[in-house]
Amino acid sequence: MNIMKKILSGVFILFTLSFFSAAFTQIYKIKPNTNEKSSQLAQGKKCTAQSSYLGYVVSVAIGYGGYNKGPKIKNYIAITVVDKNRKNPEWYWSQYDANTDAGKSIQALASYAAASGQKILAECEAVGDHQNINSLWVGPDAW
């Protein structure tokens, strides 16, 4: 009985040491990739009234804000897209507020596109110094 306890104890110790040894060697193999530059998220410029945007939606956000007070404060919908090669992220405002029927429709379509990975075709219009998405087509045949 004593010999069996010693054998089991030895096996347990060897198992524990091998586990920590494997974990220890893996820790020092992980090195950060300092050569890879992270992409910067820029306000969208490629989607214009003359040129539709072809790509994918990666995120959708709704924010309440604005510089003005009172009724001019909007429920903004921000849509982040990437191009056909799934690179070059840009974000756009929706032309419509989240509390309007058109805004709810664009929000639902953009959320579906982001969750499903479906292709999108976005049509935009210039508002001030930026472009807003005013129409969004989602599906495998979007482009």
RAJOJO-V293577 format. One record per residue. N is the residue number from 1. RES is the residue in one small letter. PHI is phi in radians with two decimals (999 if undefined). Layout:
# RAJOJO-V293577
n->N res->RES phi->PHI
n->N res->RES phi->PHI
This chain:
# RAJOJO-V293577
n->1 res->m phi->999
n->2 res->n phi->-1.10
n->3 res->i phi->-1.16
n->4 res->m phi->-1.09
n->5 res->k phi->-1.09
n->6 res->k phi->-1.16
n->7 res->i phi->-1.14
n->8 res->l phi->-1.09
n->9 res->s phi->-1.11
n->10 res->g phi->-1.12
n->11 res->v phi->-1.10
n->12 res->f phi->-1.08
n->13 res->i phi->-1.11
n->14 res->l phi->-1.10
n->15 res->f phi->-1.08
n->16 res->t phi->-1.09
n->17 res->l phi->-1.12
n->18 res->s phi->-1.16
n->19 res->f phi->-1.10
n->20 res->f phi->-1.18
n->21 res->s phi->-1.12
n->22 res->a phi->-1.13
n->23 res->a phi->-1.13
n->24 res->f phi->-1.12
n->25 res->t phi->-1.20
n->26 res->q phi->-1.27
n->27 res->i phi->-1.06
n->28 res->y phi->-1.50
n->29 res->k phi->-1.46
n->30 res->i phi->-1.38
n->31 res->k phi->-2.29
n->32 res->p phi->-1.20
n->33 res->n phi->-1.54
n->34 res->t phi->-1.47
n->35 res->n phi->-1.46
n->36 res->e phi->-1.43
n->37 res->k phi->-1.66
n->38 res->s phi->-1.36
n->39 res->s phi->-1.34
n->40 res->q phi->-1.62
n->41 res->l phi->-1.51
n->42 res->a phi->-2.01
n->43 res->q phi->-1.17
n->44 res->g phi->-1.10
n->45 res->k phi->-2.27
n->46 res->k phi->-1.32
n->47 res->c phi->-1.48
n->48 res->t phi->-2.30
n->49 res->a phi->-1.13
n->50 res->q phi->-1.63
n->51 res->s phi->-2.40
n->52 res->s phi->-1.27
n->53 res->y phi->-1.76
n->54 res->l phi->-1.96
n->55 res->g phi->3.05
n->56 res->y phi->-2.42
n->57 res->v phi->-1.56
n->58 res->v phi->-1.91
n->59 res->s phi->-2.79
n->60 res->v phi->-2.35
n->61 res->a phi->-2.44
n->62 res->i phi->-2.11
n->63 res->g phi->-2.24
n->64 res->y phi->-1.83
n->65 res->g phi->3.10
n->66 res->g phi->2.52
n->67 res->y phi->-1.42
n->68 res->n phi->-1.52
n->69 res->k phi->-1.88
n->70 res->g phi->1.50
n->71 res->p phi->-1.20
n->72 res->k phi->-1.42
n->73 res->i phi->-1.22
n->74 res->k phi->-2.02
n->75 res->n phi->-1.65
n->76 res->y phi->-1.27
n->77 res->i phi->-1.95
n->78 res->a phi->-1.86
n->79 res->i phi->-2.10
n->80 res->t phi->-1.74
n->81 res->v phi->-2.20
n->82 res->v phi->-2.22
n->83 res->d phi->-1.30
n->84 res->k phi->-1.02
n->85 res->n phi->-1.57
n->86 res->r phi->1.05
n->87 res->k phi->-2.28
n->88 res->n phi->0.98
n->89 res->p phi->-1.19
n->90 res->e phi->-2.45
n->91 res->w phi->-2.16
n->92 res->y phi->-2.33
n->93 res->w phi->-1.44
n->94 res->s phi->-1.41
n->95 res->q phi->-1.18
n->96 res->y phi->-1.99
n->97 res->d phi->-1.21
n->98 res->a phi->-1.18
n->99 res->n phi->-1.65
n->100 res->t phi->-1.84
n->101 res->d phi->-1.08
n->102 res->a phi->-1.13
n->103 res->g phi->-1.14
n->104 res->k phi->-1.10
n->105 res->s phi->-1.14
n->106 res->i phi->-1.13
n->107 res->q phi->-1.08
n->108 res->a phi->-1.12
n->109 res->l phi->-1.12
n->110 res->a phi->-1.15
n->111 res->s phi->-1.12
n->112 res->y phi->-1.09
n->113 res->a phi->-1.09
n->114 res->a phi->-1.18
n->115 res->a phi->-1.28
n->116 res->s phi->-1.66
n->117 res->g phi->1.36
n->118 res->q phi->-1.22
n->119 res->k phi->-1.18
n->120 res->i phi->-2.30
n->121 res->l phi->-2.20
n->122 res->a phi->-1.95
n->123 res->e phi->-1.94
n->124 res->c phi->-2.21
n->125 res->e phi->-2.46
n->126 res->a phi->-1.34
n->127 res->v phi->-2.34
n->128 res->g phi->1.16
n->129 res->d phi->-1.75
n->130 res->h phi->-2.45
n->131 res->q phi->-1.82
n->132 res->n phi->-2.02
n->133 res->i phi->-1.33
n->134 res->n phi->-2.00
n->135 res->s phi->-2.63
n->136 res->l phi->-2.36
n->137 res->w phi->-1.91
n->138 res->v phi->-2.26
n->139 res->g phi->2.62
n->140 res->p phi->-1.15
n->141 res->d phi->-1.88
n->142 res->a phi->-1.12
n->143 res->w phi->-2.63
